Amino acid sequence: MPRKRFGPRYRVSFRRRREGRTDYYARYRLVISGKIRAVVRKSRRNVIIHFT
C-alpha cells in the first residue's frame, strides 16, 4: 500500500498580514488606482523615496 504524503492542513497568511502591519486589500486598490505613491527604501546609510 503506497504511503500518502501529508502537506500542511492549513495555509499560513503573509507575515505582515498576521502582524497587522499591511492591509493587502487596501494596498492592492492603491496600486491599481494609478495614483502617485511614495515608495520608501531604507538602507544602512540612506533613505530613498521613489515616487511612482
mmCIF file of the N, C-alpha and C atoms, coordinates in Angstrom:
data_MODEL
# 
_entry.id   MODEL 
# 
loop_
_atom_site.group_PDB 
_atom_site.id 
_atom_site.type_symbol 
_atom_site.label_atom_id 
_atom_site.label_alt_id 
_atom_site.label_comp_id 
_atom_site.label_asym_id 
_atom_site.label_entity_id 
_atom_site.label_seq_id 
_atom_site.pdbx_PDB_ins_code 
_atom_site.Cartn_x 
_atom_site.Cartn_y 
_atom_site.Cartn_z 
_atom_site.occupancy 
_atom_site.B_iso_or_equiv 
_atom_site.pdbx_formal_charge 
_atom_site.auth_seq_id 
_atom_site.auth_comp_id 
_atom_site.auth_asym_id 
_atom_site.auth_atom_id 
_atom_site.pdbx_PDB_model_num 
ATOM 1   N N  . MET A 1 1  ? 0.845  -1.179 0.000   1.00 0.00 ? 1  MET A N  1 
ATOM 2   C CA . MET A 1 1  ? 0.000  0.000  0.000   1.00 0.00 ? 1  MET A CA 1 
ATOM 3   C C  . MET A 1 1  ? 0.894  1.248  0.000   1.00 0.00 ? 1  MET A C  1 
ATOM 4   N N  . PRO A 1 2  ? 0.734  2.145  -0.982  1.00 0.00 ? 2  PRO A N  1 
ATOM 5   C CA . PRO A 1 2  ? 1.598  3.329  -1.031  1.00 0.00 ? 2  PRO A CA 1 
ATOM 6   C C  . PRO A 1 2  ? 1.272  4.299  0.097   1.00 0.00 ? 2  PRO A C  1 
ATOM 7   N N  . ARG A 1 3  ? 2.320  4.961  0.567   1.00 0.00 ? 3  ARG A N  1 
ATOM 8   C CA . ARG A 1 3  ? 2.136  5.941  1.641   1.00 0.00 ? 3  ARG A CA 1 
ATOM 9   C C  . ARG A 1 3  ? 1.646  7.260  1.064   1.00 0.00 ? 3  ARG A C  1 
ATOM 10  N N  . LYS A 1 4  ? 0.760  7.887  1.759   1.00 0.00 ? 4  LYS A N  1 
ATOM 11  C CA . LYS A 1 4  ? 0.270  9.192  1.328   1.00 0.00 ? 4  LYS A CA 1 
ATOM 12  C C  . LYS A 1 4  ? 1.191  10.272 1.891   1.00 0.00 ? 4  LYS A C  1 
ATOM 13  N N  . ARG A 1 5  ? 1.367  11.300 1.104   1.00 0.00 ? 5  ARG A N  1 
ATOM 14  C CA . ARG A 1 5  ? 2.138  12.435 1.599   1.00 0.00 ? 5  ARG A CA 1 
ATOM 15  C C  . ARG A 1 5  ? 1.169  13.423 2.226   1.00 0.00 ? 5  ARG A C  1 
ATOM 16  N N  . PHE A 1 6  ? 1.547  13.905 3.365   1.00 0.00 ? 6  PHE A N  1 
ATOM 17  C CA . PHE A 1 6  ? 0.687  14.856 4.072   1.00 0.00 ? 6  PHE A CA 1 
ATOM 18  C C  . PHE A 1 6  ? 1.343  16.228 4.058   1.00 0.00 ? 6  PHE A C  1 
ATOM 19  N N  . GLY A 1 7  ? 0.663  17.173 3.460   1.00 0.00 ? 7  GLY A N  1 
ATOM 20  C CA . GLY A 1 7  ? 1.134  18.545 3.459   1.00 0.00 ? 7  GLY A CA 1 
ATOM 21  C C  . GLY A 1 7  ? 0.516  19.290 4.630   1.00 0.00 ? 7  GLY A C  1 
ATOM 22  N N  . PRO A 1 8  ? 0.680  20.587 4.639   1.00 0.00 ? 8  PRO A N  1 
ATOM 23  C CA . PRO A 1 8  ? 0.072  21.361 5.719   1.00 0.00 ? 8  PRO A CA 1 
ATOM 24  C C  . PRO A 1 8  ? -1.454 21.301 5.645   1.00 0.00 ? 8  PRO A C  1 
ATOM 25  N N  . ARG A 1 9  ? -2.086 21.284 6.780   1.00 0.00 ? 9  ARG A N  1 
ATOM 26  C CA . ARG A 1 9  ? -3.546 21.213 6.833   1.00 0.00 ? 9  ARG A CA 1 
ATOM 27  C C  . ARG A 1 9  ? -4.200 22.570 6.607   1.00 0.00 ? 9  ARG A C  1 
ATOM 28  N N  . TYR A 1 10 ? -3.429 23.629 6.752   1.00 0.00 ? 10 TYR A N  1 
ATOM 29  C CA . TYR A 1 10 ? -3.982 24.967 6.582   1.00 0.00 ? 10 TYR A CA 1 
ATOM 30  C C  . TYR A 1 10 ? -2.930 25.834 5.915   1.00 0.00 ? 10 TYR A C  1 
ATOM 31  N N  . ARG A 1 11 ? -3.376 26.961 5.389   1.00 0.00 ? 11 ARG A N  1 
ATOM 32  C CA . ARG A 1 11 ? -2.485 27.892 4.700   1.00 0.00 ? 11 ARG A CA 1 
ATOM 33  C C  . ARG A 1 11 ? -2.153 29.042 5.632   1.00 0.00 ? 11 ARG A C  1 
ATOM 34  N N  . VAL A 1 12 ? -0.883 29.299 5.817   1.00 0.00 ? 12 VAL A N  1 
ATOM 35  C CA . VAL A 1 12 ? -0.439 30.390 6.677   1.00 0.00 ? 12 VAL A CA 1 
ATOM 36  C C  . VAL A 1 12 ? -0.426 31.671 5.850   1.00 0.00 ? 12 VAL A C  1 
ATOM 37  N N  . SER A 1 13 ? -1.024 32.738 6.379   1.00 0.00 ? 13 SER A N  1 
ATOM 38  C CA . SER A 1 13 ? -1.080 34.000 5.654   1.00 0.00 ? 13 SER A CA 1 
ATOM 39  C C  . SER A 1 13 ? 0.269  34.707 5.736   1.00 0.00 ? 13 SER A C  1 
ATOM 40  N N  . PHE A 1 14 ? 0.400  35.779 4.957   1.00 0.00 ? 14 PHE A N  1 
ATOM 41  C CA . PHE A 1 14 ? 1.635  36.546 4.947   1.00 0.00 ? 14 PHE A CA 1 
ATOM 42  C C  . PHE A 1 14 ? 1.961  37.041 6.350   1.00 0.00 ? 14 PHE A C  1 
ATOM 43  N N  . ARG A 1 15 ? 3.253  37.127 6.639   1.00 0.00 ? 15 ARG A N  1 
ATOM 44  C CA . ARG A 1 15 ? 3.684  37.547 7.973   1.00 0.00 ? 15 ARG A CA 1 
ATOM 45  C C  . ARG A 1 15 ? 3.195  38.964 8.297   1.00 0.00 ? 15 ARG A C  1 
ATOM 46  N N  . ARG A 1 16 ? 3.307  39.888 7.340   1.00 0.00 ? 16 ARG A N  1 
ATOM 47  C CA . ARG A 1 16 ? 2.874  41.261 7.600   1.00 0.00 ? 16 ARG A CA 1 
ATOM 48  C C  . ARG A 1 16 ? 1.370  41.344 7.815   1.00 0.00 ? 16 ARG A C  1 
ATOM 49  N N  . ARG A 1 17 ? 0.616  40.443 7.198   1.00 0.00 ? 17 ARG A N  1 
ATOM 50  C CA . ARG A 1 17 ? -0.832 40.399 7.421   1.00 0.00 ? 17 ARG A CA 1 
ATOM 51  C C  . ARG A 1 17 ? -1.132 39.872 8.813   1.00 0.00 ? 17 ARG A C  1 
ATOM 52  N N  . ARG A 1 18 ? -0.404 38.841 9.228   1.00 0.00 ? 18 ARG A N  1 
ATOM 53  C CA . ARG A 1 18 ? -0.614 38.279 10.565  1.00 0.00 ? 18 ARG A CA 1 
ATOM 54  C C  . ARG A 1 18 ? -0.282 39.293 11.648  1.00 0.00 ? 18 ARG A C  1 
ATOM 55  N N  . GLU A 1 19 ? 0.754  40.098 11.406  1.00 0.00 ? 19 GLU A N  1 
ATOM 56  C CA . GLU A 1 19 ? 1.158  41.106 12.386  1.00 0.00 ? 19 GLU A CA 1 
ATOM 57  C C  . GLU A 1 19 ? 0.258  42.337 12.350  1.00 0.00 ? 19 GLU A C  1 
ATOM 58  N N  . GLY A 1 20 ? -0.609 42.423 11.359  1.00 0.00 ? 20 GLY A N  1 
ATOM 59  C CA . GLY A 1 20 ? -1.494 43.578 11.250  1.00 0.00 ? 20 GLY A CA 1 
ATOM 60  C C  . GLY A 1 20 ? -0.800 44.802 10.691  1.00 0.00 ? 20 GLY A C  1 
ATOM 61  N N  . ARG A 1 21 ? 0.329  44.621 10.019  1.00 0.00 ? 21 ARG A N  1 
ATOM 62  C CA . ARG A 1 21 ? 1.082  45.755 9.502   1.00 0.00 ? 21 ARG A CA 1 
ATOM 63  C C  . ARG A 1 21 ? 0.646  46.163 8.106   1.00 0.00 ? 21 ARG A C  1 
ATOM 64  N N  . THR A 1 22 ? 0.094  45.243 7.323   1.00 0.00 ? 22 THR A N  1 
ATOM 65  C CA . THR A 1 22 ? -0.268 45.545 5.940   1.00 0.00 ? 22 THR A CA 1 
ATOM 66  C C  . THR A 1 22 ? -1.680 45.064 5.652   1.00 0.00 ? 22 THR A C  1 
ATOM 67  N N  . ASP A 1 23 ? -2.493 45.970 5.128   1.00 0.00 ? 23 ASP A N  1 
ATOM 68  C CA . ASP A 1 23 ? -3.819 45.612 4.641   1.00 0.00 ? 23 ASP A CA 1 
ATOM 69  C C  . ASP A 1 23 ? -3.679 45.419 3.135   1.00 0.00 ? 23 ASP A C  1 
ATOM 70  N N  . TYR A 1 24 ? -3.586 44.163 2.705   1.00 0.00 ? 24 TYR A N  1 
ATOM 71  C CA . TYR A 1 24 ? -3.286 43.886 1.311   1.00 0.00 ? 24 TYR A CA 1 
ATOM 72  C C  . TYR A 1 24 ? -4.428 44.263 0.382   1.00 0.00 ? 24 TYR A C  1 
ATOM 73  N N  . TYR A 1 25 ? -5.657 44.271 0.849   1.00 0.00 ? 25 TYR A N  1 
ATOM 74  C CA . TYR A 1 25 ? -6.769 44.703 0.010   1.00 0.00 ? 25 TYR A CA 1 
ATOM 75  C C  . TYR A 1 25 ? -6.626 46.195 -0.295  1.00 0.00 ? 25 TYR A C  1 
ATOM 76  N N  . ALA A 1 26 ? -6.360 47.005 0.728   1.00 0.00 ? 26 ALA A N  1 
ATOM 77  C CA . ALA A 1 26 ? -6.191 48.443 0.526   1.00 0.00 ? 26 ALA A CA 1 
ATOM 78  C C  . ALA A 1 26 ? -4.947 48.728 -0.307  1.00 0.00 ? 26 ALA A C  1 
ATOM 79  N N  . ARG A 1 27 ? -3.892 47.967 -0.093  1.00 0.00 ? 27 ARG A N  1 
ATOM 80  C CA . ARG A 1 27 ? -2.658 48.152 -0.856  1.00 0.00 ? 27 ARG A CA 1 
ATOM 81  C C  . ARG A 1 27 ? -2.889 47.847 -2.332  1.00 0.00 ? 27 ARG A C  1 
ATOM 82  N N  . TYR A 1 28 ? -3.611 46.791 -2.612  1.00 0.00 ? 28 TYR A N  1 
ATOM 83  C CA . TYR A 1 28 ? -3.918 46.428 -3.998  1.00 0.00 ? 28 TYR A CA 1 
ATOM 84  C C  . TYR A 1 28 ? -4.740 47.522 -4.672  1.00 0.00 ? 28 TYR A C  1 
ATOM 85  N N  . ARG A 1 29 ? -5.749 48.035 -3.968  1.00 0.00 ? 29 ARG A N  1 
ATOM 86  C CA . ARG A 1 29 ? -6.585 49.091 -4.530  1.00 0.00 ? 29 ARG A CA 1 
ATOM 87  C C  . ARG A 1 29 ? -5.750 50.337 -4.823  1.00 0.00 ? 29 ARG A C  1 
ATOM 88  N N  . LEU A 1 30 ? -4.803 50.661 -3.953  1.00 0.00 ? 30 LEU A N  1 
ATOM 89  C CA . LEU A 1 30 ? -3.950 51.825 -4.169  1.00 0.00 ? 30 LEU A CA 1 
ATOM 90  C C  . LEU A 1 30 ? -3.053 51.626 -5.389  1.00 0.00 ? 30 LEU A C  1 
ATOM 91  N N  . VAL A 1 31 ? -2.484 50.451 -5.534  1.00 0.00 ? 31 VAL A N  1 
ATOM 92  C CA . VAL A 1 31 ? -1.559 50.193 -6.639  1.00 0.00 ? 31 VAL A CA 1 
ATOM 93  C C  . VAL A 1 31 ? -2.274 50.263 -7.984  1.00 0.00 ? 31 VAL A C  1 
ATOM 94  N N  . ILE A 1 32 ? -3.470 49.686 -8.083  1.00 0.00 ? 32 ILE A N  1 
ATOM 95  C CA . ILE A 1 32 ? -4.163 49.684 -9.380  1.00 0.00 ? 32 ILE A CA 1 
ATOM 96  C C  . ILE A 1 32 ? -4.912 50.987 -9.650  1.00 0.00 ? 32 ILE A C  1 
ATOM 97  N N  . SER A 1 33 ? -4.973 51.893 -8.672  1.00 0.00 ? 33 SER A N  1 
ATOM 98  C CA . SER A 1 33 ? -5.700 53.141 -8.879  1.00 0.00 ? 33 SER A CA 1 
ATOM 99  C C  . SER A 1 33 ? -4.958 54.088 -9.816  1.00 0.00 ? 33 SER A C  1 
ATOM 100 N N  . GLY A 1 34 ? -3.639 53.930 -9.933  1.00 0.00 ? 34 GLY A N  1 
ATOM 101 C CA . GLY A 1 34 ? -2.864 54.807 -10.802 1.00 0.00 ? 34 GLY A CA 1 
ATOM 102 C C  . GLY A 1 34 ? -2.433 56.097 -10.137 1.00 0.00 ? 34 GLY A C  1 
ATOM 103 N N  . LYS A 1 35 ? -2.752 56.278 -8.879  1.00 0.00 ? 35 LYS A N  1 
ATOM 104 C CA . LYS A 1 35 ? -2.340 57.483 -8.171  1.00 0.00 ? 35 LYS A CA 1 
ATOM 105 C C  . LYS A 1 35 ? -0.835 57.455 -7.915  1.00 0.00 ? 35 LYS A C  1 
ATOM 106 N N  . ILE A 1 36 ? -0.273 58.634 -7.743  1.00 0.00 ? 36 ILE A N  1 
ATOM 107 C CA . ILE A 1 36 ? 1.143  58.722 -7.407  1.00 0.00 ? 36 ILE A CA 1 
ATOM 108 C C  . ILE A 1 36 ? 1.312  58.271 -5.964  1.00 0.00 ? 36 ILE A C  1 
ATOM 109 N N  . ARG A 1 37 ? 2.294  57.403 -5.753  1.00 0.00 ? 37 ARG A N  1 
ATOM 110 C CA . ARG A 1 37 ? 2.539  56.906 -4.405  1.00 0.00 ? 37 ARG A CA 1 
ATOM 111 C C  . ARG A 1 37 ? 4.015  56.986 -4.107  1.00 0.00 ? 37 ARG A C  1 
ATOM 112 N N  . ALA A 1 38 ? 4.349  57.093 -2.840  1.00 0.00 ? 38 ALA A N  1 
ATOM 113 C CA . ALA A 1 38 ? 5.741  57.177 -2.404  1.00 0.00 ? 38 ALA A CA 1 
ATOM 114 C C  . ALA A 1 38 ? 6.201  55.801 -1.958  1.00 0.00 ? 38 ALA A C  1 
ATOM 115 N N  . VAL A 1 39 ? 7.319  55.364 -2.513  1.00 0.00 ? 39 VAL A N  1 
ATOM 116 C CA . VAL A 1 39 ? 7.934  54.104 -2.117  1.00 0.00 ? 39 VAL A CA 1 
ATOM 117 C C  . VAL A 1 39 ? 9.193  54.463 -1.347  1.00 0.00 ? 39 VAL A C  1 
ATOM 118 N N  . VAL A 1 40 ? 9.276  54.044 -0.095  1.00 0.00 ? 40 VAL A N  1 
ATOM 119 C CA . VAL A 1 40 ? 10.410 54.382 0.758   1.00 0.00 ? 40 VAL A CA 1 
ATOM 120 C C  . VAL A 1 40 ? 11.289 53.160 0.899   1.00 0.00 ? 40 VAL A C  1 
ATOM 121 N N  . ARG A 1 41 ? 12.563 53.320 0.558   1.00 0.00 ? 41 ARG A N  1 
ATOM 122 C CA . ARG A 1 41 ? 13.532 52.238 0.700   1.00 0.00 ? 41 ARG A CA 1 
ATOM 123 C C  . ARG A 1 41 ? 14.617 52.700 1.661   1.00 0.00 ? 41 ARG A C  1 
ATOM 124 N N  . LYS A 1 42 ? 14.832 51.915 2.707   1.00 0.00 ? 42 LYS A N  1 
ATOM 125 C CA . LYS A 1 42 ? 15.830 52.273 3.706   1.00 0.00 ? 42 LYS A CA 1 
ATOM 126 C C  . LYS A 1 42 ? 17.031 51.348 3.581   1.00 0.00 ? 42 LYS A C  1 
ATOM 127 N N  . SER A 1 43 ? 18.214 51.927 3.670   1.00 0.00 ? 43 SER A N  1 
ATOM 128 C CA . SER A 1 43 ? 19.435 51.146 3.756   1.00 0.00 ? 43 SER A CA 1 
ATOM 129 C C  . SER A 1 43 ? 20.137 51.573 5.040   1.00 0.00 ? 43 SER A C  1 
ATOM 130 N N  . ARG A 1 44 ? 21.344 51.093 5.218   1.00 0.00 ? 44 ARG A N  1 
ATOM 131 C CA . ARG A 1 44 ? 22.053 51.464 6.446   1.00 0.00 ? 44 ARG A CA 1 
ATOM 132 C C  . ARG A 1 44 ? 22.344 52.956 6.507   1.00 0.00 ? 44 ARG A C  1 
ATOM 133 N N  . ARG A 1 45 ? 22.696 53.543 5.360   1.00 0.00 ? 45 ARG A N  1 
ATOM 134 C CA . ARG A 1 45 ? 23.128 54.932 5.363   1.00 0.00 ? 45 ARG A CA 1 
ATOM 135 C C  . ARG A 1 45 ? 22.111 55.899 4.780   1.00 0.00 ? 45 ARG A C  1 
ATOM 136 N N  . ASN A 1 46 ? 21.242 55.449 3.911   1.00 0.00 ? 46 ASN A N  1 
ATOM 137 C CA . ASN A 1 46 ? 20.372 56.364 3.177   1.00 0.00 ? 46 ASN A CA 1 
ATOM 138 C C  . ASN A 1 46 ? 18.913 55.952 3.262   1.00 0.00 ? 46 ASN A C  1 
ATOM 139 N N  . VAL A 1 47 ? 18.067 56.938 3.022   1.00 0.00 ? 47 VAL A N  1 
ATOM 140 C CA . VAL A 1 47 ? 16.641 56.697 2.827   1.00 0.00 ? 47 VAL A CA 1 
ATOM 141 C C  . VAL A 1 47 ? 16.308 57.236 1.444   1.00 0.00 ? 47 VAL A C  1 
ATOM 142 N N  . ILE A 1 48 ? 15.792 56.371 0.582   1.00 0.00 ? 48 ILE A N  1 
ATOM 143 C CA . ILE A 1 48 ? 15.463 56.761 -0.782  1.00 0.00 ? 48 ILE A CA 1 
ATOM 144 C C  . ILE A 1 48 ? 13.948 56.768 -0.916  1.00 0.00 ? 48 ILE A C  1 
ATOM 145 N N  . ILE A 1 49 ? 13.406 57.880 -1.370  1.00 0.00 ? 49 ILE A N  1 
ATOM 146 C CA . ILE A 1 49 ? 11.972 57.986 -1.596  1.00 0.00 ? 49 ILE A CA 1 
ATOM 147 C C  . ILE A 1 49 ? 11.750 58.056 -3.100  1.00 0.00 ? 49 ILE A C  1 
ATOM 148 N N  . HIS A 1 50 ? 10.954 57.133 -3.593  1.00 0.00 ? 50 HIS A N  1 
ATOM 149 C CA . HIS A 1 50 ? 10.716 56.986 -5.026  1.00 0.00 ? 50 HIS A CA 1 
ATOM 150 C C  . HIS A 1 50 ? 9.233  57.222 -5.275  1.00 0.00 ? 50 HIS A C  1 
ATOM 151 N N  . PHE A 1 51 ? 8.909  58.219 -6.088  1.00 0.00 ? 51 PHE A N  1 
ATOM 152 C CA . PHE A 1 51 ? 7.519  58.499 -6.420  1.00 0.00 ? 51 PHE A CA 1 
ATOM 153 C C  . PHE A 1 51 ? 7.176  57.798 -7.722  1.00 0.00 ? 51 PHE A C  1 
ATOM 154 N N  . THR A 1 52 ? 6.175  56.915 -7.671  1.00 0.00 ? 52 THR A N  1 
ATOM 155 C CA . THR A 1 52 ? 5.803  56.169 -8.866  1.00 0.00 ? 52 THR A CA 1 
ATOM 156 C C  . THR A 1 52 ? 4.366  56.462 -9.239  1.00 0.00 ? 52 THR A C  1 
# 
